[in-house]
Amino acid sequence: AEAHLDAAQVQHREEQQGAHAKYRQQCSADVIVHDLQRDLAAARAAAAAAAAETAAARQDASEATRSMREVTAASAAVEEEMEARASARARDHDRDKEEAAMCRLREVQQ
């Protein structure tokens, strides 16, 4: 009977050890799952931050493009104005030359 009792105790101890081993495995699995969930949350947060940075960069690029278009338009307007002034000066100069020539002609005719 004592041998039977010893065998029962050994079996009980083995069952307890098996149960403890399963519990430790489950705890390890739970820790791994928790770590993976934490890593996933961090990756999602990083992806959201990257998306926000990308959106901000696109906005900056859009504003820069708009500014460049404004500068180009202003530059073209200044160039047109300068050409118009140069043309007006040339016309004025030609008119002044014609008036001077007419004055000399009148002087010669008198």
Secondary structure, 3 states (H helix, E strand, C coil): CHHHHHHHHHHHHHHHHHHHHHHHHHHHHHHHHHHHHHHHHHHHHHHHHHHHHHHHHHHHHHHHHHHHHHHHHHHHHHHHHHHHHHHHHHHHHHHHHHHHHHHHHHHHHC
